Amino acid sequence: MTAETLQRRAEIERQISGLTLRDLLERIAREEGDAPAFSDEAGDGWQTLTWAQAYQRVLRLAAVDRPRLAMRPSPRRCCDADGWPA
């Protein structure tokens, strides 16, 4: 890894320290709610979800699946990485 990559990684880790994936999604949905989050081919075109829509889907899935899957809060974190293939 380059020094620049390591510096960027350290910055991201400082920004997300102590946050859960839910915390991060909530913040992005609040700050960038109408921005495109995910796109997927659907039939003859593409279906795009905004950050706000994606966050609402995550909340619905968590409400339904958490009891069934016996999911518990976890200290795991997620970070964005520059340069990943699209």
C-alpha positions as CSV (number, residue, x, y, z in Angstrom):
1,M,0.0,0.0,0.0
2,T,1.1,3.5,-0.7
3,A,1.6,6.1,2.0
4,E,-1.4,8.0,0.5
5,T,-3.6,4.9,0.8
6,L,-2.5,4.3,4.4
7,Q,-3.1,8.0,5.3
8,R,-6.6,7.9,3.7
9,R,-7.4,4.6,5.5
10,A,-6.3,6.2,8.8
11,E,-8.6,9.2,8.2
12,I,-11.6,7.0,7.4
13,E,-10.9,4.9,10.5
14,R,-10.8,8.0,12.7
15,Q,-14.1,9.2,11.1
16,I,-16.0,6.0,11.7
17,S,-14.5,5.0,15.0
18,G,-17.2,3.6,17.3
19,L,-19.9,3.7,14.6
20,T,-21.9,0.8,13.4
21,L,-23.0,0.2,9.8
22,R,-26.4,1.3,10.8
23,D,-25.0,4.6,12.2
24,L,-23.1,5.2,8.9
25,L,-26.1,4.4,6.7
26,E,-28.3,6.7,8.8
27,R,-25.8,9.6,8.5
28,I,-25.4,9.2,4.8
29,A,-29.2,8.9,4.3
30,R,-29.6,12.1,6.3
31,E,-26.8,14.0,4.5
32,E,-27.2,12.6,1.0
33,G,-30.7,11.2,1.0
34,D,-31.7,12.0,-2.6
35,A,-28.3,11.0,-4.1
36,P,-28.1,7.6,-5.9
37,A,-26.7,4.9,-3.7
38,F,-27.1,1.6,-5.7
39,S,-28.1,0.8,-9.2
40,D,-29.0,-2.6,-10.7
41,E,-30.1,-3.8,-14.0
42,A,-33.9,-4.5,-13.9
43,G,-35.6,-5.7,-17.0
44,D,-35.0,-3.3,-19.9
45,G,-33.4,-0.6,-17.8
46,W,-31.8,0.2,-14.5
47,Q,-33.3,0.5,-11.0
48,T,-31.6,3.0,-8.7
49,L,-32.1,3.4,-5.0
50,T,-31.3,6.7,-3.2
51,W,-29.5,6.6,0.1
52,A,-32.7,7.4,1.9
53,Q,-34.5,4.5,0.1
54,A,-31.6,2.1,0.8
55,Y,-31.6,3.0,4.5
56,Q,-35.3,2.4,4.8
57,R,-34.9,-1.0,3.2
58,V,-32.2,-1.9,5.7
59,L,-34.4,-0.9,8.6
60,R,-37.3,-3.0,7.3
61,L,-35.0,-6.0,6.8
62,A,-33.5,-5.6,10.2
63,A,-36.9,-5.5,11.8
64,V,-38.0,-8.7,10.0
65,D,-34.8,-10.7,10.1
66,R,-33.2,-9.8,13.4
67,P,-35.5,-12.0,15.5
68,R,-35.4,-14.9,13.0
69,L,-31.6,-14.8,12.6
70,A,-30.9,-14.0,16.3
71,M,-28.7,-11.1,15.2
72,R,-26.9,-9.1,17.8
73,P,-25.2,-5.7,17.7
74,S,-21.6,-6.1,16.6
75,P,-18.5,-3.9,16.9
76,R,-17.7,-4.6,13.2
77,R,-17.2,-1.6,11.0
78,C,-17.4,-0.7,7.4
79,C,-15.3,1.7,5.4
80,D,-15.3,3.0,1.9
81,A,-12.2,2.3,-0.2
82,D,-11.1,4.4,-3.2
83,G,-10.1,2.6,-6.4
84,W,-12.4,-0.4,-6.1
85,P,-13.7,-1.6,-9.5
86,A,-17.2,-0.5,-10.4
